[in-house]
Amino acid sequence: MKLVIVESPAKAKTIQKYLGPGFKVTSSYGHVRDLPKSKLGVDTDNDFTPSYVIPVKARAHVASLKKDAAKAETIYFATDEDREGEAIAWHLFAILKPDPAKVFRITFDEITKAAITKAVANPRQIDINLVDAQQARRILDRLVGYELSPLLWSKVRRGLSAGRVQSVAVRLIVEREDDIKAFRPQEYWSVEANLNHQDTDFTAQLSEHQKKKIGKYDVKDKTAAENIKRDVSGVTYTVSDIQTKDRRRTPPPPFTTSTLQQAAVNRLGFSSKKTMMLAQQLYEGVELGDEGSTGLITYMRTDSVHLANEACAAARQTIENLFGAKYSLPQPRVYKTKSRGAQEAHEAIRPTDPAHTPEALAPFLSNDQLRLYRLIWQRLLASQMAEAILQNTTALITAGAYTFKTVGSIVVFDGYVKVLGAKAAFKENILPALKVGDTPSLEKISLEQHFTQPPARYSEATLVKALEEHGIGRPSTYAPTIDTIQRREYVIKQEDKKFTPTEIGVIVTNLLKEHFPDIVDLQFTANMESDLDKIATGDKQWQPIIKDFYNPFHANLAKKQTEISKQELMQESTGETCPKCGHELVIKLGRFGKFKACSNYPECKFTESVGEEKKLQEEHSGQTCPQCGKELIVKRGRFGPFLGCSGYPDCKFIQPIEKKTGVTCPACGQGDIVEKKSRRGKLFYACNRYPDCKNAYWSKPTGEKCPKCGSLLVYGAKNTARCSSKECDFSQQLVASS
């Protein structure tokens, strides 16, 4: 028997189908060895030697693998083709202790018969350089996490953590929030001429004054705009120049991990974590009826946009079959990877067989799997399709000393847009048949006031993009990093899907910036990633890199234990005195937010709400407990503020404080849709008659109903409203309020 070991049962099932009799494909169910949870597990005095243990949950699987390995004539480690997969293969070898002569390492970018057969025919040995790179990352993260986190516990609060990549991600969000708070909007005005020529209306924007360009922000106030309006009213408008050019648009490259996550966030509303979970399922294999378990996409952790020649040829054949030869290319289009530190170890993310159209796979995939597969399939075909051709016409129209500009655009050939669908189609702007010397008539001059906008908060898509641009993390780390900083309550994802930092996130970030600058320094973290890459290629040894980081880090940590004062860090002076004992009142940060407390604690336990809670206390003051008659006061729990009896613990009456949306529940017709918070701090909207009515939404309802299916509309991204029903694709742009 020949034994093939992979990480997951789904992957094993798909590969078993291709290898057939004589092979047994089994799964390790992920990692089989790791550093212990209960202690550091790294001997910092002995060249940072790690102490690995078999996790409790892996012991049964390891026992089974040992039995299979003892009976196998040949063993193939077929774990993923990345550093983590290489490390798992190395750990398997260490645990199973097989005869080295019968052990081989095989890798593949896709789970297809051709790829698996080729891999088995061309085995190699375990690449210890890749293993060392993974060990170095794991040990480095353990040293930072296990030594720095206790400092955060003692100086801020228990349960916090720090990490090389996660702390930098939080810093980006905190500093963006600082930029937003510091932003001061600047007023500017746009001037637009509404014109008509040969019974066709069109608009032109102010562009020049006396041959000098007028920039977007140059008309600074209403007076300046009104002066321009006066100058261009009552004068003749004459077409002074026309330029017509064909513009060719090249399709975007096939997906990398980063760009797939960004597209899935923006177009499908998926989190990075959900995107990678679905991609893993498509990669490992899905049951396709008589075809059995079939891998549908290539490996989903990659920073490369490279495509194999066979993939380009298959894409071309599908393009010609579906759209015709004019949409295909005579030669494959080649893209260059632009991401910093890209490894080019794999192909781009693509379908294993482009002939598997989304429509053909629809009966076998879940709705979310299908939506992600369609995104990947469309992107591959688009990358190998002909350019789109637009004809742009630019007309300059003089009005006295001023010049207006209008740009028309028509699609000559849709090219790659054909496969992307209507949402990606270019918007045409058809101008009347203008020629130099024509004098269109002025209908009116439109003036509009604008203000510069602050920098946008990070969404999952833009945060992933920023991490990639700065060289922070690698394809496998984006999704878990974003998940971690939310679970640790360093950041909150708001209704508009944008991240804002919490009070704790700000405090921890500022502490790290002041006392451990390397941990949150973008360039330092990017350089560390570069060093890990050099370990993977054999150009550097891992122990010196860890040593150069750890020794000054550890010495600084010992010094900061005594230097940092929790009181100074977590308290703000108010200048007010305690009404009970006369000591000063200070603002403290508790688990559920800020509050005022007596500085003489624990002798005096006086506290008072601040901010939102103080406002809530004022709103609900005077209410009495229906059970004992004592006053109800605002309290805060893990799910937000609530009313509780002041007689607690003798009386344990509580009552939720509802934040109503003004929308009646469409499911029961009786309750109100109110704002709630999940166990993980995520906002959602649900009927206040729960548990009698379990109707809920992840986005805030608008109060309007979908014109297509009658379901409730909810607010979407980029000032849109969309249908709350997963089965309906209706969406519309909202009109901004004046």
Buried (B, 14 or more C-beta within 10 A) or exposed (E): EBBBBBBBEBBBBBBBBBBEEEBBBBBBBBBBBBBEEEEBBBEBEEEBEBEBBBBEEBEEBBEBBEEBBEEBEBBBBBBBBBBBBBBBBBBBBEBBEBEEEBBBBBBBBBBBBEBBEEBBEEBEEBBEBBBBBBBBBBBBBBBBBBBBBBBBEEBBBEEBBBBBBBBBBBBBBBBBBEEBEEEEEEEBBBBBBBBEBEEEEBEBBBBBBEEEEBEEEEBEEEEBBBEBBEBBEEEEBBBBEBEEEEEEBEBBBBBBBBBBBBBBBBBBBBBBBBBBBBBBBBBBBBBBEEEBBBBBBBBBBBBBBBBBEEBBBBBBEBBEEBBEEEBBBEEBBEBEBEBBBBBEBBBBBBBBBBEBBBEEBEEBBEEBBBBBBBBBBBBBBBBBBBBBBBBBBBBBBBBBBBBBBBEBBBBEBBBBBBBBEEEBEBEEBEBBEBEEEBEBEBEEBEBEEBEEEBEEBBBBBBBBBBBBBBBBBBBBBBBBBBBBBBEBBBBBBEBBBBBBBBBBBBBBBBBBBEBBEBBBBBEBBBEBBEBBBBBBEEEBEBBEBBEEBBEEBEEBBEEBEEEBEEEEBBBEEBEEEBEEEEBEBBBBBEEBBBBBBBBBBEEBEBBBBBEBBBEBBEEBEEEEBEEEEBBBBBBBEEEBBBBBBEBBEEBEBBBBBEEEBEBBBBBEEEBBBBBBBEEEBEBBBBBBBBEEBEBBBBBBBBEEBBEEEEBBBBBBBEEEBBBBBEEBEBBBEEEEEE
